[in-house]
Amino acid sequence: MKIRNGFVSNSSSSSFIMIGVDTEILGRKIDSESGIRTLYLNESTDLSVSGFILIDTDEEIEDGILSVHKINQMSDELSRKLEVKVEDIKLYYGTRPA
């Protein structure tokens, strides 16, 4: 039996991990400036998040490792760019429609 250690994907969904802010907190949509992307996480509730995607289905993190220090740096950068408190930035993960 083949075991896959990474994210699983099919043609109708993709897996992701990102740090971001609920766009409702922002009160505005974000254009994909400086790597900031908006993902719609739940179509039925219109939940969307703007932030940095750490990994998306077929992308690989170098050596499979992302340090907490690097995530903290990215959170600080996101806080400055979106003009939000670091406390409002959260880690989101799951699958979404492709």
C-alpha positions as CSV (number, residue, x, y, z in Angstrom):
1,M,0.0,0.0,0.0
2,K,1.3,3.5,-0.9
3,I,1.3,6.0,1.9
4,R,1.5,9.7,1.1
5,N,3.1,11.9,3.7
6,G,2.2,15.3,2.2
7,F,-1.0,17.0,1.5
8,V,-3.6,15.1,-0.4
9,S,-5.3,16.7,-3.4
10,N,-7.8,15.7,-6.1
11,S,-9.1,17.8,-9.0
12,S,-11.8,19.4,-6.9
13,S,-9.9,20.5,-3.8
14,S,-6.5,21.7,-2.5
15,S,-4.9,21.7,0.9
16,F,-3.3,24.8,2.4
17,I,-1.7,26.3,5.5
18,M,-1.6,30.1,5.8
19,I,-1.3,32.9,8.3
20,G,-3.8,35.6,7.9
21,V,-6.6,37.8,9.0
22,D,-10.3,37.3,8.6
23,T,-11.2,39.9,5.9
24,E,-14.2,40.9,8.0
25,I,-11.7,42.3,10.6
26,L,-9.9,44.2,7.8
27,G,-13.2,45.7,6.5
28,R,-11.8,45.6,2.9
29,K,-10.6,43.2,0.2
30,I,-6.9,43.0,-0.5
31,D,-5.3,43.0,-3.9
32,S,-2.5,40.5,-4.1
33,E,0.1,43.0,-3.1
34,S,3.5,41.7,-2.0
35,G,2.4,38.1,-1.9
36,I,-0.7,38.7,0.2
37,R,-3.5,36.5,-1.0
38,T,-7.2,36.1,-0.2
39,L,-8.7,32.6,0.2
40,Y,-12.3,31.9,0.5
41,L,-12.5,29.2,3.1
42,N,-16.2,28.5,3.4
43,E,-18.5,29.5,0.5
44,S,-21.7,29.0,2.6
45,T,-20.6,31.7,5.1
46,D,-18.4,33.8,2.8
47,L,-15.5,33.4,5.3
48,S,-12.4,34.7,3.6
49,V,-8.8,35.2,4.9
50,S,-6.1,37.5,3.6
51,G,-2.5,36.7,4.3
52,F,0.6,34.7,3.3
53,I,0.2,31.1,2.2
54,L,2.8,29.0,3.8
55,I,2.1,25.8,1.8
56,D,-0.5,24.9,-0.8
57,T,-1.1,21.4,-2.1
58,D,1.8,20.8,-4.5
59,E,4.2,23.4,-3.1
60,E,7.0,22.2,-0.8
61,I,8.6,23.9,2.1
62,E,12.4,23.8,1.8
63,D,13.6,20.7,3.8
64,G,10.0,20.3,5.0
65,I,10.7,22.7,7.8
66,L,9.3,26.2,8.6
67,S,10.7,27.6,11.9
68,V,8.5,29.4,14.4
69,H,10.9,32.3,14.1
70,K,10.1,32.6,10.4
71,I,6.4,32.4,11.0
72,N,6.8,35.2,13.6
73,Q,8.7,37.4,11.1
74,M,5.9,36.8,8.5
75,S,3.3,37.7,11.1
76,D,5.1,41.0,11.9
77,E,5.3,41.8,8.2
78,L,1.7,41.0,7.6
79,S,0.7,43.1,10.6
80,R,2.5,46.1,9.1
81,K,1.2,45.6,5.6
82,L,-2.4,45.1,6.6
83,E,-2.3,47.6,9.5
84,V,-3.7,45.1,12.0
85,K,-2.6,43.8,15.4
86,V,-0.4,40.7,15.5
87,E,-3.0,39.2,17.9
88,D,-5.5,39.3,15.0
89,I,-3.3,37.1,12.8
90,K,-4.1,33.4,13.0
91,L,-3.0,30.2,11.4
92,Y,-5.5,28.6,9.0
93,Y,-5.3,25.2,7.5
94,G,-7.6,22.8,5.7
95,T,-8.9,22.0,2.2
96,R,-10.8,24.3,-0.1
97,P,-12.4,24.0,-3.5
98,A,-9.8,24.2,-6.2
